[in-house]
Every structure is written in C-alpha cells, then in structure tokens.
Amino acid sequence: MRDPLKIAMNQLHKYLFTDQQTRVQTVYLEEVWQQAFEHRSYPTAVQHLLGELTAAAVLLAGNLKMKGSLILQAQGAGPIALLVVECTSDLQIRATVSLREDAEIPAEGNLQTLLNPDGEGRFVTILEPADKQSFRPYQGIVPLEGDTVTEVLQNYMHHSEQLDTRLCLAADGQRAAGILLQRLPANENTEPDQAEDSWERNVPVFATVQADELLSLDNEALIKRLFWQEDLLKLPSQPVEWHCPCSRERVAKMLHMLGEEEVNDILQEQGSVEVACQFCGQPYSFDAVDCAQIFTTGNGSSPSEQVH
C-alpha cells in the first residue's frame, strides 16, 4: 500500500469555501524539490529562499487561465544576484539562482540582506502565454519590498493584481511547501451579506499557520487543523513535476552556432568541451569525436544522447 503522505507530496491541493468567495490551496514538494539540487549546491539560506519562491510559483500558476508559464524573479545587488522560478500551467517547474562571484553567503539572512542591500532590488512577474495571438505576454515590475518571499508576494498581489492574498511559505533541503488563502472577486450571484464572510472569518485563522507546520504536517492534517469548522469543497489535485527543456541536442546546436574554429580552440586548450545548463546545472561533455560529428552533420545535431 502506498504511503498516503507520499501520495499527497508533489501535488497542488485546492479547496473552495461554500460561499465561493474564498479559496485555499496547499503545495508540498519533496522529490520534485530535491531535483533542484541534483546538479547544483546552494548555501542553506539561498536554498530556503529559492524553495519558498518555488512553492509560491506553483500556488499562483495553479490559477492561470491560459496555457503558458509564470516566471517569478527577485533581483538585486546583494550576494544573490537573481532568483528565478518558472512554473507552467501544467505545473512543470524549474528554478535557479545566480550568486555573485566570491560573495559570502551568511548562514542566516533574509531577502533584503541577501538580495537588496541598497534598496534598489526589483521583483518581476512574467506571464508567457503559449498562444501569443490569443493572450498578450505580461510583465510586472515592483520594488523588492519585504523581508521574506511571503511579504514580497503579498505586497505584489495586493497592489498589482488587486487580490487580497495571504501566504505562508517554508523550505529546507527536503521539502518546499506553501499555503495560500485568497479572496475571489465578487460576481453577479454573490449575496451582499456573503461577500466577505468566509474571507473575514478565516484570515485570523490563517494567521496562526507557522512555517514549521508546513515542513512537518501533511496536507490533510494542516487543512483539518485550520478549517475544521468549515465545509470545504475539495477540488481535484494536480501533480507537480520538475522539468528543464535543456538537452544534449540543444547544446550541440549551440556549439554549432558558436563555430568550428572556436570549438576547436576549446578542445585544444581543455581536451573537451564542458557545458552546464545555465538553469538546472545539467552537465554535458563533448570530446573531439563528438564535436567533429556536430560539424560533419551540418545542422548541429549530435549522434549521442549520452552525458559523458
């Protein structure tokens, strides 16, 4: 029998309050989150920030009304230059960090000290629709305000999306998790006396959530603890997957574009061409035979999909 806790992991869980004015969502990532470190190693404080941003991206992308991707970026002048998470409408995620060379990363640090010491940092939200004829791409840029990913996103949602949203996010080396409470826009079927009922009633309840609960409790236990007095409508859960579109073939095409002369110079200097995906860190190695084949085919294709 499968462990029910494991079944609930790597999924986005959705609930709707009976007055249909408030929704709550949770996400728990374990194996999917750990794939972020398969080819990279990040300091603890960086790992926690990236995990929180990853959980947030899944919570927000789960409500996209179009096929495409949501990209969240935090950038600044601190030891961390850039945090980036991309989550598709199908809940495929990838995440990465750019650290400044030789920068010291303290064991303890928040979003401001690690990214925004000069106060000029920016938080960027990008919507990339798959069908650009039906949907326009969108980019929103706001100041990087708040000591945590939670504070930054709540500020962004309130001012840019004009949606009342509460978040709690947490991450460590094993799990990235989050919970979202969001008031939905009123519609023509909304009764005036119900418009703020479930929202106002549950904001104080939601405020009791602690980050360590997200890292220790499973979805059902947390929802039961918070909303045991509510009759929630549980919507279908959605699986979350780690996915980066990099491939050996794509790298081969990039080397083909670089040019045979430059690739041969690298071979003479290093003996092989070593390339790592800038996003996920996946390593790719090309020896002299591999490189010769790239330019022999004339289209940049590589005969081997094996990572050396």
Contacts in CASP RR format, 6 or more apart in sequence:
PFRMAT RR
TARGET T0000
AUTHOR 0000-0000-0000
METHOD contacts of the structure
MODEL  1
MRDPLKIAMNQLHKYLFTDQQTRVQTVYLEEVWQQAFEHRSYPTAVQHLL
GELTAAAVLLAGNLKMKGSLILQAQGAGPIALLVVECTSDLQIRATVSLR
EDAEIPAEGNLQTLLNPDGEGRFVTILEPADKQSFRPYQGIVPLEGDTVT
EVLQNYMHHSEQLDTRLCLAADGQRAAGILLQRLPANENTEPDQAEDSWE
RNVPVFATVQADELLSLDNEALIKRLFWQEDLLKLPSQPVEWHCPCSRER
VAKMLHMLGEEEVNDILQEQGSVEVACQFCGQPYSFDAVDCAQIFTTGNG
SSPSEQVH
4 218 0 8 1.000
4 220 0 8 1.000
5 218 0 8 1.000
6 30 0 8 1.000
8 28 0 8 1.000
8 218 0 8 1.000
8 219 0 8 1.000
8 220 0 8 1.000
8 237 0 8 1.000
9 28 0 8 1.000
9 29 0 8 1.000
9 30 0 8 1.000
9 31 0 8 1.000
10 28 0 8 1.000
10 29 0 8 1.000
10 30 0 8 1.000
10 31 0 8 1.000
10 32 0 8 1.000
10 239 0 8 1.000
10 240 0 8 1.000
10 241 0 8 1.000
11 27 0 8 1.000
11 28 0 8 1.000
11 219 0 8 1.000
11 237 0 8 1.000
11 238 0 8 1.000
11 239 0 8 1.000
11 240 0 8 1.000
12 25 0 8 1.000
12 26 0 8 1.000
12 27 0 8 1.000
12 58 0 8 1.000
12 59 0 8 1.000
12 62 0 8 1.000
12 91 0 8 1.000
12 237 0 8 1.000
12 238 0 8 1.000
12 240 0 8 1.000
13 25 0 8 1.000
13 26 0 8 1.000
13 27 0 8 1.000
13 219 0 8 1.000
13 223 0 8 1.000
13 234 0 8 1.000
13 237 0 8 1.000
14 23 0 8 1.000
14 24 0 8 1.000
14 25 0 8 1.000
14 62 0 8 1.000
14 234 0 8 1.000
14 235 0 8 1.000
14 236 0 8 1.000
14 237 0 8 1.000
14 238 0 8 1.000
15 23 0 8 1.000
15 24 0 8 1.000
15 25 0 8 1.000
15 223 0 8 1.000
15 227 0 8 1.000
15 232 0 8 1.000
15 233 0 8 1.000
15 234 0 8 1.000
15 235 0 8 1.000
16 22 0 8 1.000
16 23 0 8 1.000
16 232 0 8 1.000
16 233 0 8 1.000
16 235 0 8 1.000
17 23 0 8 1.000
17 24 0 8 1.000
17 198 0 8 1.000
17 202 0 8 1.000
17 230 0 8 1.000
17 232 0 8 1.000
17 233 0 8 1.000
18 198 0 8 1.000
18 230 0 8 1.000
18 231 0 8 1.000
18 232 0 8 1.000
18 233 0 8 1.000
19 194 0 8 1.000
19 197 0 8 1.000
19 198 0 8 1.000
20 184 0 8 1.000
20 190 0 8 1.000
21 183 0 8 1.000
21 184 0 8 1.000
21 186 0 8 1.000
21 190 0 8 1.000
21 194 0 8 1.000
21 195 0 8 1.000
21 196 0 8 1.000
21 197 0 8 1.000
21 198 0 8 1.000
21 199 0 8 1.000
22 181 0 8 1.000
22 182 0 8 1.000
22 183 0 8 1.000
22 184 0 8 1.000
22 198 0 8 1.000
22 199 0 8 1.000
22 202 0 8 1.000
23 180 0 8 1.000
23 181 0 8 1.000
23 182 0 8 1.000
23 184 0 8 1.000
24 179 0 8 1.000
24 180 0 8 1.000
24 181 0 8 1.000
24 182 0 8 1.000
24 202 0 8 1.000
24 223 0 8 1.000
24 227 0 8 1.000
24 232 0 8 1.000
25 59 0 8 1.000
25 62 0 8 1.000
25 179 0 8 1.000
25 180 0 8 1.000
25 182 0 8 1.000
26 177 0 8 1.000
26 178 0 8 1.000
26 179 0 8 1.000
26 180 0 8 1.000
26 219 0 8 1.000
26 222 0 8 1.000
26 223 0 8 1.000
27 55 0 8 1.000
27 58 0 8 1.000
27 59 0 8 1.000
27 176 0 8 1.000
27 177 0 8 1.000
27 178 0 8 1.000
27 179 0 8 1.000
27 240 0 8 1.000
28 175 0 8 1.000
28 177 0 8 1.000
28 178 0 8 1.000
28 214 0 8 1.000
28 218 0 8 1.000
28 219 0 8 1.000
29 54 0 8 1.000
29 55 0 8 1.000
29 58 0 8 1.000
29 175 0 8 1.000
29 176 0 8 1.000
29 177 0 8 1.000
29 240 0 8 1.000
30 174 0 8 1.000
30 175 0 8 1.000
32 93 0 8 1.000
32 240 0 8 1.000
32 241 0 8 1.000
32 242 0 8 1.000
33 51 0 8 1.000
33 54 0 8 1.000
33 171 0 8 1.000
33 173 0 8 1.000
33 174 0 8 1.000
33 175 0 8 1.000
33 176 0 8 1.000
34 173 0 8 1.000
34 174 0 8 1.000
35 242 0 8 1.000
36 50 0 8 1.000
36 51 0 8 1.000
36 54 0 8 1.000
36 95 0 8 1.000
36 242 0 8 1.000
36 280 0 8 1.000
37 47 0 8 1.000
37 173 0 8 1.000
38 280 0 8 1.000
39 276 0 8 1.000
39 277 0 8 1.000
39 280 0 8 1.000
39 281 0 8 1.000
39 282 0 8 1.000
39 283 0 8 1.000
40 96 0 8 1.000
40 97 0 8 1.000
40 280 0 8 1.000
40 281 0 8 1.000
42 50 0 8 1.000
42 97 0 8 1.000
43 105 0 8 1.000
43 107 0 8 1.000
44 107 0 8 1.000
45 105 0 8 1.000
45 106 0 8 1.000
45 107 0 8 1.000
45 108 0 8 1.000
45 109 0 8 1.000
45 114 0 8 1.000
46 80 0 8 1.000
46 97 0 8 1.000
46 99 0 8 1.000
46 105 0 8 1.000
46 114 0 8 1.000
47 171 0 8 1.000
47 172 0 8 1.000
47 173 0 8 1.000
48 170 0 8 1.000
48 171 0 8 1.000
48 172 0 8 1.000
49 74 0 8 1.000
49 80 0 8 1.000
49 83 0 8 1.000
49 111 0 8 1.000
49 114 0 8 1.000
49 149 0 8 1.000
49 171 0 8 1.000
50 83 0 8 1.000
50 85 0 8 1.000
50 95 0 8 1.000
50 96 0 8 1.000
50 97 0 8 1.000
50 171 0 8 1.000
51 95 0 8 1.000
51 169 0 8 1.000
51 171 0 8 1.000
51 176 0 8 1.000
52 148 0 8 1.000
52 149 0 8 1.000
52 150 0 8 1.000
52 169 0 8 1.000
52 170 0 8 1.000
52 171 0 8 1.000
52 176 0 8 1.000
52 178 0 8 1.000
53 72 0 8 1.000
53 74 0 8 1.000
53 83 0 8 1.000
53 85 0 8 1.000
53 95 0 8 1.000
53 149 0 8 1.000
54 85 0 8 1.000
54 87 0 8 1.000
54 93 0 8 1.000
54 95 0 8 1.000
54 171 0 8 1.000
54 176 0 8 1.000
55 169 0 8 1.000
55 170 0 8 1.000
55 171 0 8 1.000
55 176 0 8 1.000
55 177 0 8 1.000
55 178 0 8 1.000
56 72 0 8 1.000
56 85 0 8 1.000
56 149 0 8 1.000
56 150 0 8 1.000
56 153 0 8 1.000
56 167 0 8 1.000
56 169 0 8 1.000
56 178 0 8 1.000
57 70 0 8 1.000
57 71 0 8 1.000
57 72 0 8 1.000
57 85 0 8 1.000
57 86 0 8 1.000
57 87 0 8 1.000
57 93 0 8 1.000
57 95 0 8 1.000
58 87 0 8 1.000
58 91 0 8 1.000
58 93 0 8 1.000
58 240 0 8 1.000
59 167 0 8 1.000
59 178 0 8 1.000
59 179 0 8 1.000
59 180 0 8 1.000
60 70 0 8 1.000
60 72 0 8 1.000
60 87 0 8 1.000
60 153 0 8 1.000
60 180 0 8 1.000
61 69 0 8 1.000
61 70 0 8 1.000
61 87 0 8 1.000
61 88 0 8 1.000
61 89 0 8 1.000
61 91 0 8 1.000
62 87 0 8 1.000
62 89 0 8 1.000
62 91 0 8 1.000
62 238 0 8 1.000
64 70 0 8 1.000
64 89 0 8 1.000
64 127 0 8 1.000
66 89 0 8 1.000
66 127 0 8 1.000
66 129 0 8 1.000
66 130 0 8 1.000
66 131 0 8 1.000
66 134 0 8 1.000
66 135 0 8 1.000
67 89 0 8 1.000
67 129 0 8 1.000
67 130 0 8 1.000
67 131 0 8 1.000
68 88 0 8 1.000
68 89 0 8 1.000
68 127 0 8 1.000
68 128 0 8 1.000
68 129 0 8 1.000
68 130 0 8 1.000
69 86 0 8 1.000
69 87 0 8 1.000
69 88 0 8 1.000
69 89 0 8 1.000
69 126 0 8 1.000
69 127 0 8 1.000
69 128 0 8 1.000
69 130 0 8 1.000
70 86 0 8 1.000
70 87 0 8 1.000
70 88 0 8 1.000
70 89 0 8 1.000
70 125 0 8 1.000
70 126 0 8 1.000
70 127 0 8 1.000
70 128 0 8 1.000
71 84 0 8 1.000
71 85 0 8 1.000
71 86 0 8 1.000
71 124 0 8 1.000
71 125 0 8 1.000
71 126 0 8 1.000
71 127 0 8 1.000
71 128 0 8 1.000
72 83 0 8 1.000
72 84 0 8 1.000
72 85 0 8 1.000
72 86 0 8 1.000
72 123 0 8 1.000
72 124 0 8 1.000
72 125 0 8 1.000
72 126 0 8 1.000
73 82 0 8 1.000
73 83 0 8 1.000
73 84 0 8 1.000
73 122 0 8 1.000
73 123 0 8 1.000
73 124 0 8 1.000
73 125 0 8 1.000
73 126 0 8 1.000
74 80 0 8 1.000
74 82 0 8 1.000
74 83 0 8 1.000
74 111 0 8 1.000
74 115 0 8 1.000
74 121 0 8 1.000
74 122 0 8 1.000
74 123 0 8 1.000
74 124 0 8 1.000
74 144 0 8 1.000
74 149 0 8 1.000
74 152 0 8 1.000
75 81 0 8 1.000
75 82 0 8 1.000
75 83 0 8 1.000
75 115 0 8 1.000
75 121 0 8 1.000
75 122 0 8 1.000
75 124 0 8 1.000
75 144 0 8 1.000
76 82 0 8 1.000
76 115 0 8 1.000
76 116 0 8 1.000
76 118 0 8 1.000
76 120 0 8 1.000
76 121 0 8 1.000
76 122 0 8 1.000
76 144 0 8 1.000
77 115 0 8 1.000
77 116 0 8 1.000
77 117 0 8 1.000
77 118 0 8 1.000
77 119 0 8 1.000
77 120 0 8 1.000
77 121 0 8 1.000
78 100 0 8 1.000
78 103 0 8 1.000
78 114 0 8 1.000
78 115 0 8 1.000
78 116 0 8 1.000
78 117 0 8 1.000
78 118 0 8 1.000
79 99 0 8 1.000
79 100 0 8 1.000
79 103 0 8 1.000
79 104 0 8 1.000
79 105 0 8 1.000
79 114 0 8 1.000
80 97 0 8 1.000
80 98 0 8 1.000
80 99 0 8 1.000
80 100 0 8 1.000
80 103 0 8 1.000
80 105 0 8 1.000
80 114 0 8 1.000
80 115 0 8 1.000
81 98 0 8 1.000
81 99 0 8 1.000
81 100 0 8 1.000
82 97 0 8 1.000
82 98 0 8 1.000
83 95 0 8 1.000
83 97 0 8 1.000
83 115 0 8 1.000
84 95 0 8 1.000
84 96 0 8 1.000
84 97 0 8 1.000
84 98 0 8 1.000
84 279 0 8 1.000
85 93 0 8 1.000
85 94 0 8 1.000
85 95 0 8 1.000
86 93 0 8 1.000
86 94 0 8 1.000
86 95 0 8 1.000
87 93 0 8 1.000
88 243 0 8 1.000
89 130 0 8 1.000
91 238 0 8 1.000
91 239 0 8 1.000
91 240 0 8 1.000
91 241 0 8 1.000
92 240 0 8 1.000
92 241 0 8 1.000
92 242 0 8 1.000
92 243 0 8 1.000
93 240 0 8 1.000
93 241 0 8 1.000
93 242 0 8 1.000
93 243 0 8 1.000
94 242 0 8 1.000
94 243 0 8 1.000
94 244 0 8 1.000
94 279 0 8 1.000
94 280 0 8 1.000
96 278 0 8 1.000
96 279 0 8 1.000
96 280 0 8 1.000
96 281 0 8 1.000
99 105 0 8 1.000
105 114 0 8 1.000
106 113 0 8 1.000
106 114 0 8 1.000
110 147 0 8 1.000
110 148 0 8 1.000
111 144 0 8 1.000
111 146 0 8 1.000
111 147 0 8 1.000
111 148 0 8 1.000
111 149 0 8 1.000
111 151 0 8 1.000
111 152 0 8 1.000
112 119 0 8 1.000
112 144 0 8 1.000
112 146 0 8 1.000
112 147 0 8 1.000
115 121 0 8 1.000
115 144 0 8 1.000
116 144 0 8 1.000
119 143 0 8 1.000
119 144 0 8 1.000
121 143 0 8 1.000
121 144 0 8 1.000
122 141 0 8 1.000
122 142 0 8 1.000
122 143 0 8 1.000
122 144 0 8 1.000
123 141 0 8 1.000
123 142 0 8 1.000
123 143 0 8 1.000
123 144 0 8 1.000
123 145 0 8 1.000
123 152 0 8 1.000
123 156 0 8 1.000
124 139 0 8 1.000
124 140 0 8 1.000
124 141 0 8 1.000
125 138 0 8 1.000
125 139 0 8 1.000
125 140 0 8 1.000
125 141 0 8 1.000
125 156 0 8 1.000
125 160 0 8 1.000
126 137 0 8 1.000
126 138 0 8 1.000
126 139 0 8 1.000
126 140 0 8 1.000
127 135 0 8 1.000
127 137 0 8 1.000
127 138 0 8 1.000
127 139 0 8 1.000
128 137 0 8 1.000
129 135 0 8 1.000
129 136 0 8 1.000
129 137 0 8 1.000
140 160 0 8 1.000
142 155 0 8 1.000
142 156 0 8 1.000
142 159 0 8 1.000
142 160 0 8 1.000
144 152 0 8 1.000
145 151 0 8 1.000
145 152 0 8 1.000
145 155 0 8 1.000
146 152 0 8 1.000
146 155 0 8 1.000
148 169 0 8 1.000
149 169 0 8 1.000
150 167 0 8 1.000
150 168 0 8 1.000
150 169 0 8 1.000
153 165 0 8 1.000
153 167 0 8 1.000
154 165 0 8 1.000
154 166 0 8 1.000
154 167 0 8 1.000
157 163 0 8 1.000
157 164 0 8 1.000
157 165 0 8 1.000
157 182 0 8 1.000
158 164 0 8 1.000
158 165 0 8 1.000
163 182 0 8 1.000
163 183 0 8 1.000
163 185 0 8 1.000
164 182 0 8 1.000
164 183 0 8 1.000
164 199 0 8 1.000
165 180 0 8 1.000
165 181 0 8 1.000
165 182 0 8 1.000
165 183 0 8 1.000
166 180 0 8 1.000
166 181 0 8 1.000
166 182 0 8 1.000
166 203 0 8 1.000
166 206 0 8 1.000
166 207 0 8 1.000
167 178 0 8 1.000
167 179 0 8 1.000
167 180 0 8 1.000
167 181 0 8 1.000
168 178 0 8 1.000
168 179 0 8 1.000
168 206 0 8 1.000
168 209 0 8 1.000
168 210 0 8 1.000
168 211 0 8 1.000
168 214 0 8 1.000
169 177 0 8 1.000
169 178 0 8 1.000
169 211 0 8 1.000
169 214 0 8 1.000
170 176 0 8 1.000
170 177 0 8 1.000
170 178 0 8 1.000
170 211 0 8 1.000
170 212 0 8 1.000
170 214 0 8 1.000
170 215 0 8 1.000
171 177 0 8 1.000
171 215 0 8 1.000
172 215 0 8 1.000
174 215 0 8 1.000
175 214 0 8 1.000
175 215 0 8 1.000
177 214 0 8 1.000
177 215 0 8 1.000
178 214 0 8 1.000
179 206 0 8 1.000
179 209 0 8 1.000
179 214 0 8 1.000
179 222 0 8 1.000
181 199 0 8 1.000
181 202 0 8 1.000
181 203 0 8 1.000
181 206 0 8 1.000
183 196 0 8 1.000
183 199 0 8 1.000
186 195 0 8 1.000
198 230 0 8 1.000
202 226 0 8 1.000
202 227 0 8 1.000
202 230 0 8 1.000
205 226 0 8 1.000
205 227 0 8 1.000
206 226 0 8 1.000
208 226 0 8 1.000
209 222 0 8 1.000
209 226 0 8 1.000
213 222 0 8 1.000
213 225 0 8 1.000
214 222 0 8 1.000
217 225 0 8 1.000
223 232 0 8 1.000
244 277 0 8 1.000
244 279 0 8 1.000
244 280 0 8 1.000
244 282 0 8 1.000
246 277 0 8 1.000
246 279 0 8 1.000
246 280 0 8 1.000
246 282 0 8 1.000
247 305 0 8 1.000
248 284 0 8 1.000
248 302 0 8 1.000
248 304 0 8 1.000
248 305 0 8 1.000
248 306 0 8 1.000
248 307 0 8 1.000
249 301 0 8 1.000
249 302 0 8 1.000
249 305 0 8 1.000
251 275 0 8 1.000
251 277 0 8 1.000
251 284 0 8 1.000
251 286 0 8 1.000
251 302 0 8 1.000
252 286 0 8 1.000
252 290 0 8 1.000
252 294 0 8 1.000
252 300 0 8 1.000
252 301 0 8 1.000
252 302 0 8 1.000
253 299 0 8 1.000
253 300 0 8 1.000
253 301 0 8 1.000
254 275 0 8 1.000
255 263 0 8 1.000
255 273 0 8 1.000
255 275 0 8 1.000
255 286 0 8 1.000
255 291 0 8 1.000
255 294 0 8 1.000
255 300 0 8 1.000
256 294 0 8 1.000
256 295 0 8 1.000
256 298 0 8 1.000
256 299 0 8 1.000
256 300 0 8 1.000
259 295 0 8 1.000
260 295 0 8 1.000
263 273 0 8 1.000
263 291 0 8 1.000
263 294 0 8 1.000
263 295 0 8 1.000
264 291 0 8 1.000
266 273 0 8 1.000
267 273 0 8 1.000
267 287 0 8 1.000
267 288 0 8 1.000
267 291 0 8 1.000
271 287 0 8 1.000
271 288 0 8 1.000
272 285 0 8 1.000
272 286 0 8 1.000
272 287 0 8 1.000
272 288 0 8 1.000
272 308 0 8 1.000
273 285 0 8 1.000
273 286 0 8 1.000
273 290 0 8 1.000
273 291 0 8 1.000
274 283 0 8 1.000
274 284 0 8 1.000
274 285 0 8 1.000
274 286 0 8 1.000
275 283 0 8 1.000
275 284 0 8 1.000
275 285 0 8 1.000
275 286 0 8 1.000
276 282 0 8 1.000
276 283 0 8 1.000
276 284 0 8 1.000
277 284 0 8 1.000
282 307 0 8 1.000
283 307 0 8 1.000
284 307 0 8 1.000
285 307 0 8 1.000
285 308 0 8 1.000
286 294 0 8 1.000
286 302 0 8 1.000
286 308 0 8 1.000
287 308 0 8 1.000
290 302 0 8 1.000
290 303 0 8 1.000
290 304 0 8 1.000
290 308 0 8 1.000
293 302 0 8 1.000
293 303 0 8 1.000
294 300 0 8 1.000
294 301 0 8 1.000
294 302 0 8 1.000
297 303 0 8 1.000
END
